[in-house]
Amino acid sequence: MDYDHAYGARPLTTADPCVLHKYHQPAPWYNHLHHVLPMGWGGNPKGQTISVCPNGHTNLHAMLEEYRRMGGLPAWEFLRNFGPKERAWAAEGWLRMTQLELPGMEGV
């Protein structure tokens, strides 16, 4: 089963450098365009995107999901597993998400 069938869509890709990590070992073949406010959470397909490596993209979504699960800032024990730029961009995505009136976000 390929990526399209397993997940519904292939991530947007770019040759731009990763904004999260200066060095990669091994270097990724391509980077993803990550929507700062993910489209699945109300983001605009033409909204702000940043170029991130596949590992960084996975990390950002893991942190955003933890923000959502916790209803706010996750515990340091979780966040310390990620780099400072990853934490900053995840916090920005959470901030943007909480500024929208999305179903299930009441009281957050």
N, C-alpha and C positions, 0 to 999 in steps of 0.2 A: 504494500500500500504506500503510495507516495504522499508527500506533504499535503498536496491539495485535497486529496480524499480524506486524509486523517484529520485535518484541522480546518478545512473549508476554504482557506486562502493562503497563498504564499506571501510572506512578508515583503514589503517594498525594500528594494536593495539599492545600494549606492557604492561608488568607489571613493566617496569622501572618507577622511580619517575618522576614527572613533573619538568622540569627545570625552569619553569616560576614562580611557586607559591610554597612556602614552606608548607603552610597549606591550606586544603580544607575542607569546611563544606557545605554540606556533602562530604565525600570522594568519588571520582569517582570509578566506578567498574573497569575501565581500562583506560589507557591513549592512545593517538594517537601518531603515528610517523608522524611528520610534516616535509616535505621536505623544507629545508631552501629556496631553489629556487623551488617554486611549479612546479610540472610536467606540469601543464596546461600552464605555462609561459616559457617553455623551459628547465625545470629541468630534470635531469637524474634520472630514477627510482632507480638507485643505488647510487645516490648522497647523500650528507650529510643530515641526519635526526636528529631531536631532539624529545625527549619524552615530550609531553605536554598533559595537561588535556583537556577534550572536550571544556570547556569554553575558555581556553587559545588558543586552535586551532581556534575556531571561531573568537576570538579577533585578532589573527595574520592575518587571511585572510581579516577581515574587514579593518585593517590598510593597508595591501598591496593593497587592492582595492582602498583605499583613496589615497595612494601614486600615483597609476596609474592614478586615476581620476584627481588629481592635477598636474600631470606631475613632481612631486618632493615632497619635504617635506610638509606634511599637516600642517594646522594651529594648534597652541598650543591648541586652544579651543576644537579641536577634540582629539589630542594626550593625553591631560591631563586625559582623561577617562580611560587610560590604565596604567599598572604598568611599572616601568623602564626596567625590563627584557623583557616584551612584546615589548616595544618601540625599544629596542636595537636589538632584533631578527628580527622585521619587517624591521628596517633600513638595516640590513645585507641582508635580502632577496631582498629588493629594489636595493641595491648596486649591488648584483649579477645579478639581472634582467637587469639593465641598462648597464652592461658590455657585454651583448649578443646583437646580431643584430637580433631583433625580428620584424616581421611585425607590423606596427603601432607604433613602438617605435622611429621612426626617430625624431631627434631633442630633445629627452628627455635626 
